[in-house]
Amino acid sequence: MNSQQQIIKKINEYSKSKIPFFLFVDFEMQKPALYTVEELNENKILVSFPTYTNAEDKDSNSSIELKVQNTEVNEYRNAYDIVWQHLQYGNSYLTNLTGKTNIDSNHSLPQIFAAAKSLYKIQYKEEWVCFSPECFIKIKNGEISSFPMKGTIDASVPNAMQTLMDDKKEIAEHYTIVDLIRNDLSLVATNVTVEKFRYIDSVKSNHRTLLQASSEIKGRLPEGYQQQLGDILFALLPAGSISGAPKAKTVEIIQQAESEKRGYYTGVSFYFDGASVDSCVLIRFVEHLDNKWFYRSGGGITINSEMEKEFQELLDKIYVPIY
């Protein structure tokens, strides 16, 4: 039995026994990590979710700056060209392409974690901090909901909201992801419907405000789903909003185009409180590796994309939200 099978079995046991837990799953699903809430502190993991936190409410430095050291535009261009070729062949309709930008910061991971203001925050040991605005799925009273986020624009752009809502590339991208997530939820649920389509949220950072488009999709889980919760969660991975469509082939394209594994970046963190599930996609991600700092970001590429604009979106997403 491999580690994924062992963790699925353990999740099913926890769910049946109503034992709260946190689950962290990397994008490649090769190193999932499961902790009871009591095990978080001893493993130096801090979390702040809407209904649970083990982090102290500390005064934070809202002036934290992340300085870009190396944008690696040529590396991104090479990856983009690989994706673009597959899009031309029709192997993918939407591919989420990401990059790793070398940054500099005079603040520690705990300081960045404390300063960031986000719906979901995680400091994972001394390895990375995530301040994600994107919920993946929620489960409550037998209902499963997903909230794919696709489409971003700088709020300072004239008529930014209307520009985002009218952008043909963004519209096509959002339709594709909503359809993908609807199909994914149909693997585990019935009566899957789109409850809200392309509503706008704003996210403030220390140097700009971004507008982001999201949708809400719901379905009904079968009776007794608690006994198979682990199977349900893993059946939905990787998250469609940070992979693409069709998912299986697009994941292959991502592995070809990107120069290294994503690891926990663009993975998912789940919280089970003994009855309900909340979760987030691990985006807005600062990594501390080999005494170097990196910010991971990206966006969806379609046949209507332009490399320069997509690379700029990647850079625009390098921020710490401080609203």
C-alpha angles and dihedrals in degrees: 000000000000125000093263092053091046092051093047089053091048092049090052089052093048091047094051090047092044092236112160116235146164121227124195116193123185121223092254091047090227101120111030113173124205125194135172110230088254090059096055098082096045088053092048095244119145121194135181114189127162092262103026140036136165093185123105117240100246132175106261137203106244092188094073111144129196111205117206111229103175126012097189093209093167092054090049091048091054091051091045091053091054091050092045092053091053090048090053090051090050093243089128135017094196129014124185106220119193137186140195115233121198108233138173127223133172090208131085126239091257090052092050090047091051094047098047118094111204142135090248126027131176133178106193108201110287092319111080149346124217127191103183126185092186124092113204105194138338127201121197131156092349095309121117121201132184129195112198114193117207128156128047134190136170106256090220091069110106110265087359098171094049091043090054094045092049097044106117093205092051092045092052091046092051094048089051094051094045090052091048094050091046089054091046093052089049088065090068106017144045132223092035112184139167105245098179128013126205104341119170130242127181126220121194124208132178092273109021148011119237128202116214131189121223140170135204124226126182139190142167121252120217123261112276094023089144089076090059101035094126092052090049095051095048092044088066096053140146096037112251095222092064099037113039144218132337083025104207095048093041092054087055089052091050091052090051096046102041116072097223144013116285094221112188092347107106089009121117136253118207128196120198113190096190094276112025137039129225124176145170138209109245100241131132088055133178116192128195108202130163090345090305130111124226135179117206120207141143148148147221120289121206135169088269095055126115118214096223093051093047092050090049090052088053090054093043089060093060100103146106111237110231104167 
